[in-house]
């Protein structure tokens, strides 16, 4: 178990971590894309809901 944890520690030291500025920029991009897809799903859901309501009234 100790050998495994030493190996994990060794591998984590080889990782190239993002800088604070890169992390903030990339997090903003991800949040923006999630926001866009959320909006698109809302538009489709609202449209299909309105269409279903229209058919229910016929």
Secondary structure, DSSP 8 states (H G I E B T S, - for coil): -HHHHHHHHHHHHT-----HHHHHHHHHHHHHHHHHHHHHHHHHHHHHHHHHHHHHT-
